[in-house]
Amino acid sequence: MKSRSKKIIATVLICVMAVSMLFAFSACDVTPSSGAISGSATSAVGVSNIIQSFRNILEKLGLYKPTQNLELELGKSQTFSIKKGYTYNIVLPNNDNDGMHVLNYRADVDGLDMALYRKSYKSSDWQRYANYQANTKLSTNLIEVNSSNFYPSLNPDENLYRTETYKLSFKANKSCYFSAMKNMKK
C-alpha cells in the first residue's frame, strides 16, 4: 500500500475514533467543580476498547509500531522474531535481578545496534549508558539490570538506598531473529 493511501486511511480512522470516543464519553457525567468523571464503568471500558481496536488497525497498516518487550528467562536459550521498524526492550526477570548479568546473544543479521539506557532515581528520563551490537557471531556482555546505591546524608534520617534502573533497547532496522543463550546472573 502506498504511503499516501496509508495516511488517508489513518486520518479517516482517527476521525472515526474521535467520534466513537465522543459517544462513549456522552454516557459519563463530568462534575464541573472537580472535573471527576462518574457514570458507568462500561463507558471507560468502551473507550479503552475503542483505542485498542484503532491501535490494532494502525499497527496492521504499519502506521503504529508499539514497543515490544522481550522477556528473557535466566539460564534458558530463547529466540525472538524481530520485525523491522519496531522498538524492542530486553527485559530480565524481576525476581532477584539486581546487579550484573551475563548476556550472551546474537542476531541472524550483522549490525543490530542496541543501547543500554539508565534511569536515575532523580530523573524520569532514560539516558543512553552504553552501546552494544548484535551480529551473527555470538556476543557476550555484562549487563547491569538494577543497582541500589547508598547515599549518606548529614541527617541520619535521610540516608537512603536509591535505585537506578536499566533497560536494553533497540530499534530493528531489518527483520531478523534475535537469540539469547543461557543468560545468567554474575
Buried (B, 14 or more C-beta within 10 A) or exposed (E): EEEEEBEEBBEEBEEEBEEBBEEBBEEBEEEEEEEEEEEEEEBBEBBEEBBEEBBEBBEEBBBEBEEEEBEBEBEEEBEBEBEEEBEBBBBBBEEEBEEEBBBBBBBBBEEBEBBBBBBBEEEEEBEEBBEBBBBEEEBEBEBBBBBEEEEEEEEEEEEEEEEBBBBBBBBBEBEBEBBBBEBEBE
